Amino acid sequence: MRLEQNDIDRLINEEIAGEISPENAALLKDAIANNPDVHALWLDKHTAFNDQDTIDWLNTEMEAPSIKAIELQTKKRRFRKRAWYAVSSAAILIIAAGSLFLLNRPYPTPVIAGNAIQLKLANGKIIDLSQEGKVQAGNISLSNQQKSLTYSAGNTGEWATLSVPAGKDYKVTLSDGTEIFMNSVTSLRFPISFNNAPTREVSLTGEAYLKVTKDPARPFIVNMQEGSVRVLGTEFNVNSYEKGNLQVALVEGKVQLKAGQDSAILERGFAATYTGRQIQTESFDADDLLSWRKGIFLFNDKALEDVFKVIPRWFGQEVVIDNPKAGKEHFTGVFDRNKTIQKNLDVLKAYNGIDYFIDENNVIHIK
């Protein structure tokens, strides 16, 4: 049975409210297992459900066990279900609005607000990781040192979301020892502790390099909008910046990429690209593809319109190519995130003849 978006939304709401039938529970479980988008939506709604402040408010008890109190409790239980439906619907509207914003901008400005690296916990608390130091959040002890986050916590089923804005990169070490190096404008959703779950799963948007701790009994799965990567222990790079385009490059070990109706097993030194129809594999140059980890973006005989997609992510500035023909021309060069955008553009101008100006709104125009 094919489930539409409204059906999926309703089933998740019924599950949260505790009113889902066994048949619908089986349908929902199958959809979560086979569709990364459904899985991500399911995680988002359950995180909202686990917001401790909201739970405490909904669970507030009346002081006296009077007839009036019993009537109020009954009304409260009915309201609780309506409240969760409202929260879930609001979440969907926010996600949809964000998607429309991105689809209507050829070179989108960063979707992560401000310039702070942020960690959002399940209770809604947001921790600014732009400053080094140690933070205690409930039973979670966080240590933020040299653009790297490590933490310790008890057996908690809570999830957190780590967001890296334009112009920055960051590393997080998960509870199992897996290291994830995140590029600019990238978000990672992960469980504080994997506990005894049969799989170790995270969700990612943007680009990251992963060093997965080996655990043959528990595969590590990276869920993205266009597909998922399943590994046991390996090193690989994933890039899901562009909607409808997913790339996985394997440095060590072996991984399986699933996207759409296709799947492929990658060997060391090969990259797989999915553009909405099928997966294509080819060898790659690690020095070029992984140069972002050193703050370098190398491009060789690349169309200008593709080259300038990196500027909003790395420098937080919008780019407009005023001459459409120029966008199709191919260039070779390098962007260095450790230098100003003006210096990078000046080098590109000197070697490739590209002319530009920056207007009063800080928008870069390519002539």
C-alpha positions in Angstrom: 0.0 0.0 0.0 1.4 3.4 -1.0 1.2 6.0 1.7 0.7 9.7 0.8 2.1 12.5 2.9 -1.2 13.1 4.7 -1.4 9.4 5.6 2.1 9.4 7.0 1.5 12.5 9.0 -1.7 11.0 10.4 -0.1 7.7 11.3 2.7 9.3 13.2 0.2 11.5 15.1 -1.8 8.4 16.0 1.3 6.6 17.2 2.3 9.6 19.4 -1.2 9.9 20.8 -1.2 6.1 21.5 -4.2 5.4 19.2 -2.6 3.7 16.3 -4.0 0.3 15.3 -1.6 -2.8 14.9 -2.2 -2.7 11.1 -1.3 1.0 10.8 1.7 0.5 13.1 3.0 -2.1 10.7 2.5 0.2 7.7 4.3 3.1 9.5 7.2 0.8 10.6 7.7 -0.3 7.0 7.6 3.3 5.7 10.2 4.4 8.3 12.5 1.5 7.3 12.3 2.2 3.6 12.0 5.9 3.2 14.6 8.3 4.7 12.2 11.3 4.5 9.6 9.4 6.6 12.3 8.4 9.0 13.5 12.0 9.4 9.9 13.3 9.9 9.3 10.5 12.5 12.4 11.6 14.4 11.5 15.3 14.3 8.0 14.7 15.7 9.2 12.4 18.5 11.8 15.0 19.5 9.0 17.6 19.7 7.0 15.1 21.8 10.0 14.6 24.2 10.4 18.3 24.8 10.4 18.2 28.7 8.9 21.6 29.2 5.9 20.7 27.1 5.6 17.3 28.8 5.6 18.9 32.2 3.0 21.4 31.2 0.7 18.8 29.7 1.1 16.5 32.7 0.3 19.1 35.4 -2.0 17.5 37.9 -4.9 19.2 39.8 -4.3 19.6 43.6 -7.7 18.2 44.9 -9.3 15.0 43.7 -12.7 16.7 43.4 -15.5 16.1 40.8 -14.4 19.3 39.1 -10.8 18.1 39.0 -11.9 14.8 37.4 -13.8 16.8 34.7 -10.8 19.0 34.1 -8.5 16.0 33.8 -10.8 14.5 31.2 -10.7 17.8 29.2 -6.9 17.9 29.6 -6.5 14.4 28.1 -8.6 15.5 25.1 -6.6 18.7 24.8 -3.3 16.8 25.0 -4.2 14.9 21.8 -5.2 18.1 20.0 -2.0 19.8 21.2 0.2 17.1 19.8 -1.6 17.2 16.4 -1.1 21.0 16.4 2.6 20.7 17.2 3.1 18.1 14.5 1.2 20.1 11.9 3.2 23.2 12.8 6.5 21.3 12.3 5.4 20.2 8.8 4.5 23.8 7.8 8.0 25.0 8.9 9.7 22.2 7.0 7.6 22.9 3.8 8.3 26.7 4.0 12.0 26.1 4.3 12.0 23.8 1.2 10.2 26.4 -0.9 12.7 29.1 0.1 15.6 26.9 -1.0 14.0 25.8 -4.3 13.4 29.4 -5.4 17.1 30.6 -4.9 19.8 29.4 -7.4 22.5 30.3 -4.9 20.9 30.2 -1.5 22.3 32.1 1.4 23.0 29.9 4.4 19.9 28.3 6.0 21.5 28.3 9.5 20.9 31.6 11.3 23.7 33.7 12.6 27.4 32.7 12.6 27.3 30.5 15.7 27.8 26.8 15.8 24.8 25.5 17.7 23.8 22.3 19.5 20.0 21.9 20.0 19.0 19.4 22.7 15.8 17.4 22.9 14.3 19.8 25.5 14.7 22.7 23.1 17.8 24.2 24.8 20.3 25.7 22.4 24.0 25.7 23.3 26.4 28.1 21.5 29.5 26.2 20.6 31.4 29.2 19.1 33.2 29.6 22.5 35.5 26.9 23.9 34.8 25.4 27.3 32.8 22.8 29.2 29.0 22.9 29.6 26.7 20.8 31.8 23.2 20.2 30.4 21.2 17.9 32.6 23.0 14.6 32.6 25.1 15.5 29.5 28.6 16.8 30.0 29.9 18.7 26.9 33.4 19.6 26.1 34.0 22.1 23.3 37.7 22.4 22.5 39.4 23.6 19.3 36.4 23.3 17.0 35.6 19.8 18.4 32.8 18.5 20.5 33.0 15.5 22.8 30.5 14.5 25.5 29.5 12.0 28.0 26.0 11.0 29.2 24.0 8.2 30.7 21.8 5.8 28.8 19.4 8.4 27.3 17.3 8.1 24.3 17.5 11.8 23.6 18.4 13.2 20.2 20.4 16.4 19.5 21.0 18.5 16.3 24.3 20.1 15.6 24.3 23.0 13.1 27.4 24.5 11.5 26.9 27.9 9.7 28.5 29.4 6.7 32.3 29.9 6.9 32.9 27.3 9.6 33.6 23.6 10.0 33.4 21.4 13.1 34.0 17.9 14.4 31.9 15.9 16.8 32.7 12.5 18.4 29.6 10.4 19.0 29.0 8.1 22.0 30.4 5.1 20.1 33.7 6.9 19.2 32.6 7.7 15.6 34.1 11.0 14.4 32.2 13.2 12.1 33.9 16.2 10.4 31.2 18.7 9.3 31.6 21.2 6.5 29.9 24.7 6.3 26.1 24.9 6.3 25.7 21.3 7.5 23.4 19.9 10.1 23.7 16.5 11.9 20.9 14.9 13.9 22.2 12.2 16.3 21.3 10.3 19.4 23.2 11.3 22.6 23.6 7.6 23.3 23.1 4.6 20.9 22.3 2.4 23.9 21.4 -1.1 22.8 19.8 -0.1 19.5 20.3 -2.7 16.7 21.6 0.0 14.4 23.5 3.3 14.9 21.6 5.9 12.9 22.1 9.6 12.2 20.6 12.1 9.8 22.7 14.6 7.8 22.2 17.5 5.4 25.2 19.2 3.8 28.6 17.6 3.7 30.7 15.6 6.2 33.6 13.2 6.4 33.0 10.2 8.7 35.3 7.8 10.6 33.0 5.1 11.8 33.9 3.0 14.7 33.8 -0.7 13.8 30.9 -2.7 15.4 30.0 -5.7 13.2 26.9 -6.3 15.3 25.5 -2.8 14.8 25.7 -1.2 11.3 26.1 2.6 11.1 23.5 4.3 8.9 23.6 7.8 7.6 20.2 9.0 6.4 20.0 11.9 3.9 17.1 13.3 1.9 18.0 11.4 -1.3 19.2 8.1 0.3 21.2 6.4 3.0 24.6 4.9 3.5 25.1 1.7 5.5 28.5 0.8 6.9 30.1 -1.4 9.6 33.4 0.5 10.1 35.0 2.8 7.5 36.0 6.3 6.3 33.9 8.1 3.7 32.7 11.5 2.6 29.1 12.4 1.9 27.8 15.4 0.1 24.0 16.2 0.0 24.1 20.0 -0.4 22.0 20.0 -3.6 18.5 18.7 -3.7 18.2 15.7 -6.0 22.0 15.1 -5.9 23.9 12.8 -3.5 27.6 11.8 -3.6 29.4 9.3 -1.4 33.2 8.9 -1.7 34.8 5.9 0.0 38.3 6.3 1.5 38.5 3.1 3.6 36.4 0.0 4.0 33.2 -0.8 2.2 29.8 0.9 2.2 26.4 0.4 0.6 24.5 3.4 -0.9 20.7 3.2 -1.3 19.0 5.9 -3.2 15.6 5.8 -4.9 15.1 2.3 -6.4 18.9 1.8 -6.9 21.7 0.6 -4.7 25.5 0.1 -5.0 28.3 -1.3 -3.0 31.4 0.9 -3.1 35.0 -0.2 -2.9 37.9 1.9 -1.7 38.8 4.8 -3.9 35.5 5.0 -5.7 32.7 7.6 -5.5 29.0 7.1 -6.2 26.7 9.8 -7.4 22.9 9.8 -7.4 21.0 12.4 -9.4 17.5 11.2 -9.1 17.5 8.2 -11.5 20.3 5.8 -10.9 23.6 5.6 -9.1 26.8 6.0 -11.1 30.3 5.1 -9.7 33.8 6.2 -10.7 37.2 6.6 -9.1 38.0 10.0 -7.5 41.0 12.1 -6.5 41.0 12.3 -2.7 43.3 15.4 -2.6 40.7 17.3 -4.7 37.4 15.9 -3.2 38.6 16.1 0.4 40.4 19.4 0.2 37.5 21.1 2.0 38.8 19.6 5.3 41.8 21.9 4.9 39.7 24.9 4.0 40.5 24.6 0.3 38.0 24.2 -2.6 39.8 23.0 -5.8 38.0 23.2 -9.1 39.4 21.9 -12.4 37.7 22.8 -15.7 34.4 23.5 -13.8 31.5 25.6 -14.9 31.4 29.0 -13.2 27.8 28.5 -12.0 29.0 25.4 -10.1 32.1 27.1 -8.8 30.2 29.9 -7.1 27.8 27.6 -5.3 30.5 27.3 -2.6 30.6 31.0 -1.8 27.3 31.2 0.1 28.4 28.2 2.2 31.9 29.2 2.9 31.7 33.0 3.0 28.0 33.7 3.7 27.5 36.0 0.7 25.0 35.7 -2.1 26.2 35.5 -5.7 24.5 36.7 -8.8 25.9 35.9 -12.3 24.7 38.9 -14.3 25.9 37.4 -17.6 24.2 34.0 -18.1 26.8 33.0 -20.7 29.6 33.5 -18.2 28.0 30.9 -15.9 28.5 28.2 -18.5 32.2 28.9 -19.1 34.7 26.6 -17.5 37.5 27.7 -15.2 40.3 26.2 -13.1 41.4 27.6 -9.7 41.1 27.4 -6.0 39.1 29.1 -3.1 40.9 29.4 0.3 38.4 29.8 3.2 41.3 31.2 5.3 41.4 34.3 3.0 38.8 37.0 2.4 36.4 36.5 -0.4 37.8 39.6 -2.1 41.3 38.1 -2.2 39.9 34.8 -3.6 38.0 36.7 -6.3 41.0 38.8 -7.2 43.1 35.7 -7.8 40.3 34.2 -9.9 40.1 37.5 -11.8 43.9 37.7 -12.4 44.2 34.1 -13.7 40.8 33.6 -15.4 39.7 37.1 -16.4 36.6 37.1 -14.3 35.3 40.5 -13.4 33.1 41.2 -10.4 31.7 43.9 -8.0 30.1 43.8 -4.6 26.9 45.9 -4.2 25.7 47.8 -1.2 23.8 44.7 0.1 27.1 42.7 0.1 25.9 40.7 -2.9 28.6 39.5 -5.3 27.9 40.2 -9.0 29.8 38.4 -11.8 29.9 40.5 -14.9 
